């Protein structure tokens, strides 16, 4: 029996998605899921997502954690780090707990959790192959619940960069075998990825999120966001935070 592979192009679609008991993967390639994946690859112990800035401040204060993230693309006052992947270096964050908030990505993560997936992971171009491998290992050719890729979008609108990444993830999953039945959303994302080809910083710079970063003087972040398969880390939700590893377990 095949598993359904779906792509929600916006978190608002989650109300009608069938993911309970299956797997969810959130994508916010410019930049939240890229930054969180980079942070865990650099040795961060846990990354706690927060939807609001005041929530992030409260959680960080209660846990002695660093504040990271952005509003309008830049770090709020008093934050230790912003949302630039290059800022999450081993020298700065190894062994630390981070509290992370962003304009779009962390709200999408919270929305995905609310629909009750068995597992929740984060994907970006940097860990595409590892995410596909982890999901396929969980589901296999016999099927083990559905798989839903959630695009974070931008200001409530479809974000082309997220769809590009989601489409390449669909392609990677199909490469393992015929054990998935595609929804129209997944098929559309796959066709977008085929049409756009391999991710590049120049390609991201032409999209709304990339143009916004350029206006902030942060276009150099796009090179990190376009890197492909250079990280093996798969952020997975465990006990109130994203951590690296624990792929064989269910959500705590």
C-alpha positions in Angstrom: 0.0 0.0 0.0 1.4 3.4 -1.0 1.9 6.3 1.4 0.5 9.7 0.3 3.1 12.3 -0.3 1.6 15.8 0.0 3.0 19.3 -0.2 1.2 22.1 1.6 2.2 25.3 -0.1 1.1 27.4 2.9 0.5 26.5 6.6 -3.1 27.5 6.1 -3.6 24.3 4.2 -2.8 22.1 7.2 -6.4 22.3 8.4 -7.3 20.0 5.5 -4.2 17.9 5.4 -4.1 14.3 6.6 -0.9 14.0 8.6 -1.9 12.7 12.0 0.1 9.6 12.6 2.4 10.3 9.6 5.5 12.5 9.1 5.7 16.2 8.6 8.6 18.2 7.3 8.7 22.0 7.5 10.7 24.0 4.9 11.7 27.7 5.3 14.7 27.7 3.1 15.3 31.5 3.3 16.3 31.2 6.1 14.9 29.6 9.2 15.2 25.9 8.5 18.6 26.5 6.9 19.8 28.3 10.0 18.5 25.7 12.5 20.0 22.9 10.5 23.3 24.8 10.4 23.1 25.5 14.1 22.7 21.8 15.0 25.4 20.8 12.6 27.7 23.3 14.5 27.0 21.6 17.8 24.0 23.4 19.3 22.4 21.1 21.9 18.8 22.1 21.3 16.9 24.7 19.3 13.5 25.8 20.8 11.2 27.5 18.3 9.1 30.4 19.5 6.4 32.1 17.5 6.5 35.5 19.1 9.4 37.7 20.2 8.1 38.1 23.7 7.7 34.3 24.0 11.3 33.8 22.8 12.6 36.3 25.4 10.7 34.5 28.2 11.8 31.0 27.2 15.4 32.1 26.8 15.5 33.8 30.2 14.0 30.7 31.9 16.5 28.4 30.3 19.7 30.4 30.2 19.5 30.1 26.4 20.7 32.3 23.6 18.1 34.4 21.7 18.3 33.9 17.9 16.2 34.9 14.9 14.6 37.9 13.2 11.7 40.1 12.6 11.6 41.8 9.2 14.8 40.0 8.4 16.9 41.5 11.2 17.5 40.5 14.9 15.3 42.2 17.5 17.0 44.3 20.1 19.0 42.2 22.6 19.2 39.1 20.5 22.5 37.2 20.5 22.3 36.1 16.9 20.1 36.8 13.9 18.9 34.5 11.2 22.1 34.4 9.0 23.3 30.7 8.6 26.9 31.9 8.7 26.4 33.2 12.2 25.8 29.8 13.7 29.5 28.7 14.1 30.9 26.1 16.4 32.9 28.7 18.2 29.7 30.6 19.2 27.1 28.0 19.8 28.5 24.5 20.4 26.8 23.0 23.4 24.3 25.8 23.8 20.5 25.8 23.9 19.1 28.3 21.4 15.6 29.9 21.4 14.8 30.8 17.8 12.0 32.9 16.4 11.3 34.0 12.8 8.7 35.8 10.9 7.3 32.8 9.0 9.2 29.6 9.8 8.6 29.1 13.5 4.9 29.8 13.1 4.8 27.0 10.4 6.6 24.7 12.8 4.0 25.3 15.5 1.1 24.8 13.0 2.6 21.5 11.9 2.9 20.3 15.4 -0.7 21.1 16.1 -2.0 18.6 13.6 -0.3 15.7 15.4 2.3 14.2 13.1 4.2 11.1 14.4 7.5 12.9 13.5 8.4 16.4 12.7 11.6 17.3 10.8 13.1 20.4 9.2 14.4 20.4 5.7 16.5 22.8 3.5 18.7 22.4 0.5 21.7 21.7 2.7 20.2 18.5 4.1 17.9 17.3 1.4 19.4 13.9 0.9 19.6 13.2 4.6 16.0 14.1 5.2 14.8 12.0 2.3 16.8 9.1 3.6 15.4 9.4 7.1 11.8 9.7 5.8 12.2 6.7 3.5 13.7 4.6 6.2 10.7 5.4 8.4 8.1 4.7 5.7 9.7 2.3 3.3 8.0 0.7 0.3 5.2 -0.8 2.4 3.9 2.6 3.6 3.7 3.8 7.2 1.3 6.8 7.3 1.4 9.8 5.0 4.2 12.3 4.5 3.5 16.0 4.4 6.0 18.7 3.4 4.9 22.1 4.8 6.1 25.3 3.0 6.3 28.2 5.4 5.5 30.8 2.9 6.1 34.5 3.3 3.6 36.9 4.8 0.8 34.5 4.2 1.6 34.1 0.5 3.2 31.3 -1.4 7.0 31.4 -1.4 8.7 30.1 -4.5 11.9 29.2 -2.7 10.1 26.9 -0.3 8.2 25.3 -3.2 11.5 24.8 -5.0 13.0 23.0 -2.0 9.9 21.0 -1.4 9.9 19.9 -5.0 13.5 18.6 -4.8 12.6 16.8 -1.6 9.7 15.1 -3.4 12.1 14.1 -6.2 14.6 12.7 -3.7 11.9 10.6 -2.0 10.7 9.2 -5.3 14.2 8.3 -6.2 14.2 5.6 -3.4 11.2 3.8 -5.0 7.6 3.9 -6.0 6.2 3.8 -2.4 4.5 7.2 -2.5 1.3 8.4 -4.2 1.6 12.1 -5.0 -1.0 14.7 -4.2 -1.5 17.6 -6.7 0.5 19.8 -4.4 3.4 17.4 -4.4 3.3 17.0 -8.1 3.2 20.8 -8.7 6.3 21.2 -6.4 8.1 18.5 -8.3 7.4 20.2 -11.6 8.6 23.5 -10.2 11.9 21.9 -9.1 12.4 20.2 -12.5 11.8 23.6 -14.2 14.1 25.6 -12.0 16.8 23.0 -11.8 19.5 22.8 -9.1 19.3 25.6 -6.4 21.6 28.6 -6.8 22.1 31.8 -5.0 21.3 33.7 -8.2 18.0 31.8 -8.5 17.0 32.6 -4.9 17.9 36.2 -5.4 15.2 36.5 -8.0 12.5 35.4 -5.6 10.7 37.6 -3.1 12.5 36.3 -0.1 15.9 36.8 -1.8 15.0 40.3 -3.0 14.0 41.2 0.5 17.4 40.0 1.9 19.2 42.0 -0.8 17.4 45.2 0.3 18.7 44.5 3.8 22.2 44.0 2.6 22.1 40.3 3.5 22.2 38.8 0.0 25.4 36.9 1.0 23.1 34.6 3.1 21.7 33.2 -0.1 24.9 31.3 -1.0 24.5 29.4 2.3 20.8 28.8 1.6 21.6 27.4 -1.8 24.2 24.9 -0.6 23.0 21.4 -1.4 23.7 18.2 0.6 26.6 19.4 2.5 25.1 18.6 5.9 24.0 15.3 7.3 22.0 16.8 10.2 18.3 16.2 10.2 16.6 18.4 12.9 13.8 16.4 14.5 11.3 17.4 17.2 12.0 15.8 20.7 10.7 17.0 24.0 9.9 20.6 23.1 12.9 21.3 20.8 14.6 20.4 17.6 17.7 18.2 18.1 19.9 16.2 15.8 19.3 12.5 15.7 16.9 10.1 17.3 15.5 9.2 13.9 14.1 5.9 15.0 12.0 7.3 17.8 8.5 8.8 17.8 7.7 12.3 19.0 8.1 12.9 22.7 
